[in-house]
C-alpha cells in the first residue's frame, strides 16, 4: 500500500518536526513485523517445497501467498521505512508506493482466490479434484501476478484514477470473500444438521459422524479466523482508497497507519496458517529442525 509522504512534504517544516516522533514509532513497529513476515513465510515456503505429500492446489495457493508476503517483508516494508525516514525523495516514494500496492494487491487477490477455493471444495466436493487441478492453479497464479504488476503501472499515468480503481477492486475482493465465507458457513451448518439427523436414525456410524462434525466445525472456524484477519487489515485502506480517489486528499497520518496495518497481514498470515492447519504445522516443524541441524553441522565443520 502507500504512504503519502511526498504530498505532505509540501507543508511547513514545523509540521514535519511534529510528525517525526510518529514516523519513528511507526517505523519501529514495522521492523518486528518485517522480521516475522520474512521468517514465517520463508518457513512456509521451505516446508511446502520439502514436503511433496502436502502439495495440493490449496497448498500451491498458500505457497503463492507466502511468496508474496515474503516479498512484502523483504522489499515493500524496507522501502516504506526508508520513504518514511528519507523525505522529499520522489523516486523512493514512487518506488515504495508502486511495489507496496502491487505486492499487497497480489496478496489480497490470492486470499480471495483461496476463499473461492474453499467454497468450491465444500460445495462441489465430489468434482473438486477435476475442477481444481495443480496446473490450473499455477496458471491462475501466474495470471494474477502479471495482471496486477502491469496494473500497478497505471499509477504513473493517472494517480487519482489508480486509487479509485484500486478502491473498487478492493471492495469487490472483500465482497467476494464475504460471500464465499457466508456460503461456507451455510454449507457447514447444513452438513452438521444432516449428520445430526443421521445419528438419530442409526447408531452404527456415530463415531464417524462425530469425527466428521468436528472436522466441519474446525473448517468453519478456520475460514472465519482468516476472514476476520483479512477484513481487519484491509478495510481501513479500502476506505482511504475510496476517499483519496474522490477528494485527492493527502491523508498522510491515516495512510501511514493503514499501510502498517496492511503490512501486518503479511505477518499474521503465516502465524494463522501454522495455528490452524495441522499438516502444514507438522511439515514446518520438521523443516525447521532440518534447517537447524544443517546449520549446526556447518558450524561444527568450521
C-alpha positions in Angstrom: 0.0 0.0 0.0 1.0 3.6 0.0 2.0 6.4 2.3 1.6 10.0 1.1 4.8 11.4 2.5 5.6 13.1 -0.8 2.4 15.1 -0.8 2.7 16.2 2.8 6.3 17.3 2.3 4.9 20.4 0.6 3.9 21.6 4.1 5.9 23.5 6.6 9.0 22.4 8.4 7.2 22.7 11.7 4.6 20.1 10.5 7.5 17.7 9.6 9.0 18.3 13.1 5.8 17.4 14.9 5.3 14.3 12.7 8.8 13.0 13.4 8.1 11.1 16.6 5.1 9.4 15.0 7.2 8.4 12.0 9.9 6.9 14.3 7.3 4.9 16.2 5.6 3.7 13.0 9.0 2.6 11.6 9.9 0.8 14.9 6.6 -1.0 14.7 7.2 -2.1 11.1 10.7 -3.6 12.0 9.4 -6.6 14.0 6.5 -7.1 11.6 9.0 -7.3 8.8 11.1 -9.9 10.7 8.1 -12.1 11.4 6.9 -11.9 7.8 10.4 -12.9 6.5 10.9 -15.8 8.9 7.4 -17.1 9.0 6.8 -17.1 5.2 10.2 -18.4 4.4 9.5 -21.4 6.7 6.1 -22.0 5.0 7.7 -22.0 1.5 10.5 -24.3 2.7 8.0 -26.7 4.2 5.9 -26.8 1.0 9.0 -27.3 -1.2 10.5 -30.0 1.1 7.2 -31.9 1.6 5.7 -33.2 -1.6 2.9 -35.1 0.2 1.2 -31.8 1.2 1.4 -30.2 -2.3 -2.2 -29.8 -3.3 -4.0 -27.0 -5.2 -4.8 -25.2 -1.9 -1.2 -25.6 -0.8 0.1 -24.1 -4.1 -2.2 -21.1 -3.5 -0.8 -20.9 0.1 2.7 -21.0 -1.3 1.9 -18.1 -3.6 0.5 -16.1 -0.7 3.6 -16.9 1.4 5.9 -15.8 -1.5 4.0 -12.5 -1.8 4.0 -11.9 1.9 7.8 -12.7 2.0 8.4 -10.1 -0.7 6.4 -7.6 1.4 8.8 -8.2 4.3 11.9 -8.2 2.1 11.1 -5.3 -0.2 7.9 -3.4 0.5 8.4 -2.7 4.2 12.1 -1.7 3.9 11.2 0.7 1.1 8.3 2.0 3.2 10.5 2.6 6.2 13.1 4.3 4.1 10.5 6.5 2.5 9.2 7.5 5.9 12.6 8.4 7.2 14.0 10.0 4.0 11.6 12.7 3.0 11.4 14.7 -0.3 12.7 11.8 -2.4 10.2 11.4 -5.2 11.8 8.4 -6.8 11.9 6.5 -3.5 8.3 7.5 -2.7 7.1 6.3 -6.2 9.0 3.1 -6.0 7.7 2.3 -2.5 4.1 3.1 -3.4 4.1 1.0 -6.6 5.8 -2.0 -5.1 3.7 -1.8 -2.0 0.4 -1.6 -4.0 1.5 -4.4 -6.3 2.5 -6.9 -3.6 -0.4 -6.2 -1.3 -2.8 -6.3 -4.3 -1.4 -9.8 -5.2 -1.7 -10.9 -1.6 -5.3 -9.7 -1.3 -6.2 -11.3 -4.7 -4.6 -14.6 -3.6 -6.5 -14.6 -0.3 -9.7 -14.0 -2.3 -8.9 -16.9 -4.6 -8.2 -19.1 -1.5 -11.7 -18.3 -0.1 -13.2 -19.2 -3.5 -11.2 -22.5 -3.5 -12.6 -23.4 0.0 -16.1 -22.7 -1.2 -15.7 -24.9 -4.3 -14.1 -27.7 -2.1 -17.2 -27.8 0.1 -19.9 -27.1 -2.5 -18.6 -29.4 -5.2 -16.5 -31.8 -3.1 -17.2 -34.8 -5.5 -16.0 -32.8 -8.5 -13.3 -30.7 -6.8 -10.4 -32.8 -8.0 -11.4 -32.4 -11.6 -12.4 -28.7 -11.3 -9.3 -27.5 -9.4 -6.0 -29.0 -10.6 -2.4 -28.1 -9.8 -1.8 -26.9 -13.4 -4.9 -24.7 -13.4 -4.0 -23.2 -10.1 -0.4 -22.4 -11.3 -1.7 -20.7 -14.5 -4.2 -18.7 -12.4 -1.5 -17.6 -10.0 0.9 -16.5 -12.9 -2.0 -14.6 -14.5 -2.8 -12.8 -11.2 0.9 -11.8 -10.7 1.2 -10.5 -14.3 -2.1 -8.6 -14.4 -1.5 -6.8 -11.1 2.1 -6.0 -11.9 1.0 -4.4 -15.2 -1.9 -2.6 -13.5 0.4 -1.0 -10.9 2.0 1.0 -13.8 -1.4 2.8 -14.1 -0.3 4.9 -11.1 2.4 6.6 -13.2 -0.3 7.7 -15.7 -3.2 8.8 -13.5 -2.8 8.7 -9.7 -6.4 9.6 -8.8 -7.9 7.0 -11.3 -5.4 4.4 -10.0 -6.6 4.9 -6.4 -10.3 5.0 -7.3 -10.0 1.8 -9.3 -8.0 0.2 -6.5 -10.8 1.0 -4.1 -13.3 -0.6 -6.4 -11.2 -3.7 -6.9 -10.6 -4.0 -3.1 -14.3 -3.7 -2.4 -15.1 -6.4 -5.0 -12.5 -8.7 -3.4 -13.8 -8.1 0.1 -17.4 -8.7 -1.2 -16.4 -11.9 -2.9 -14.6 -13.2 0.2 -17.5 -12.3 2.4 -20.0 -14.1 0.1 -17.8 -17.2 0.0 -17.4 -17.4 3.8 -21.2 -16.9 4.3 -21.8 -19.8 1.8 -19.1 -21.8 3.6 -20.8 -21.3 6.9 -24.2 -22.2 5.5 -22.8 -25.4 3.9 -21.1 -26.5 7.1 -24.2 -25.8 9.1 -26.3 -27.8 6.7 -23.9 -30.7 6.8 -23.9 -30.7 10.6 -27.7 -30.8 10.6 -27.6 -33.8 8.2 -25.1 -35.6 10.4 -27.3 -35.0 13.5 -30.3 -36.4 11.7 -28.3 -39.5 10.6 -27.2 -40.0 14.2 -30.8 -40.0 15.4 -31.7 -42.5 12.7 -28.9 -45.0 13.3 -26.2 -45.6 15.9 -23.8 -47.6 13.7 -21.8 -44.6 12.4 -22.0 -42.3 15.4 -18.2 -42.2 15.9 -17.6 -41.4 12.2 -20.3 -38.8 12.2 -18.8 -37.1 15.3 -15.4 -37.0 13.7 -16.9 -35.5 10.5 -18.8 -33.0 12.6 -15.6 -31.9 14.4 -13.8 -31.6 11.0 -16.5 -29.4 9.6 -16.6 -27.3 12.7 -12.8 -26.8 12.5 -13.0 -25.9 8.8 -15.7 -23.3 9.5 -13.7 -21.8 12.4 -10.5 -21.7 10.3 -12.2 -19.8 7.5 -13.8 -17.4 10.0 -10.4 -16.6 11.5 -8.7 -16.0 8.1 -11.7 -13.8 7.0 -11.6 -11.6 10.1 -7.9 -11.1 9.8 -8.2 -10.0 6.2 -11.1 -7.7 6.8 -9.4 -6.1 9.8 -6.2 -5.4 7.9 -7.6 -4.3 4.5 -10.9 -2.4 5.3 -9.2 0.8 6.6 -7.1 1.0 3.4 -10.3 0.4 1.3 -12.0 3.4 2.9 -8.9 5.6 2.4 -8.5 4.5 -1.2 -12.1 5.5 -1.9 -11.8 8.9 -0.2 -8.4 9.6 -1.9 -9.9 8.8 -5.3 -12.8 11.2 -4.7 -11.2 14.1 -3.0 -7.5 13.8 -3.8 -6.7 14.5 -0.2 -3.3 13.6 1.3 -4.5 11.8 4.5 -0.8 11.4 5.5 -1.2 10.1 9.0 -4.2 7.9 8.1 -2.4 6.4 5.1 0.7 5.7 7.2 -1.3 3.8 9.8 -3.4 1.9 7.3 -0.3 0.9 5.4 1.3 -0.6 8.5 -2.0 -2.4 9.2 -2.0 -3.9 5.7 1.7 -5.0 6.1 0.7 -6.6 9.4 -1.5 -9.0 7.4 1.7 -10.5 5.8 3.0 -11.2 9.3 -0.3 -12.6 10.6 -0.9 -15.0 7.7 1.9 -17.4 8.5 1.0 -17.4 12.2 -2.6 -18.2 11.4 -1.7 -20.9 9.0 0.7 -22.5 11.5 -2.0 -22.3 14.1 -5.0 -23.6 12.1 -3.5 -26.0 9.5 -2.1 -29.0 11.3 -0.3 -30.8 8.4 1.4 -27.6 7.4 2.5 -27.0 11.0 3.9 -30.6 11.2 5.8 -30.1 7.9 7.1 -26.7 9.1 8.4 -28.1 12.4 10.2 -30.9 10.5 11.7 -28.3 8.1 12.8 -26.0 10.9 14.5 -29.0 12.7 16.2 -30.0 9.4 17.4 -26.4 8.8 18.6 -26.1 12.4 20.6 -29.4 12.2 22.1 -28.4 8.9 23.2 -25.1 10.2 24.7 -26.7 13.3 26.6 -29.2 11.3 28.1 -26.4 9.1 29.2 -24.6 12.2 30.8 -27.7 13.7 32.7 -28.4 10.5 34.2 -25.0 10.6 
